[in-house]
Amino acid sequence: MMIEVEKVIDVIVTVGRLPAAIKPDDDIYDAGFSSVRALQLLTELEDRFNVALPDDRFSVARTPRALSSLIQELAP
């Protein structure tokens, strides 16, 4: 399954209430994403892309590109 970074950015922007100008290599936490929303993001990404994301790997994937790569790697 090919996961487009733009689709991951859409989820991040929606869940994190971030400006749509976030770029694929921007650190989402530096861009204003709160750790409180991390669980919501994890759940939404898992639901949207039908994948289980391990907490330890999710927590270090801090950019849309890293999250997209992780999802692609683990997707059925």
Residue pairs with C-beta under 8 A, 6 or more apart in sequence:
1 49
1 72
1 75
1 76
2 72
3 49
3 68
3 69
3 71
3 72
3 75
4 68
5 24
5 64
5 65
5 68
7 48
7 68
8 45
8 64
8 67
8 68
8 71
9 20
9 22
9 24
9 64
11 41
11 44
11 45
11 48
12 18
12 22
12 28
12 33
12 41
12 64
12 67
13 19
13 20
13 22
14 44
15 37
15 40
15 41
15 44
16 28
16 32
16 33
16 34
16 37
16 41
17 37
18 28
18 31
18 32
18 33
19 31
19 32
22 28
22 31
22 64
23 64
24 63
24 64
24 65
24 68
25 63
25 64
25 65
26 63
26 64
27 62
27 63
28 62
28 63
28 64
29 35
29 62
33 41
38 58
38 59
42 53
42 55
42 58
45 51
45 53
45 67
45 71
46 52
46 53
49 71
49 75
50 75
50 76
51 71
51 74
51 75
51 76
52 74
53 70
53 71
53 74
57 70
58 67
58 70
60 66
61 67
61 69
61 70
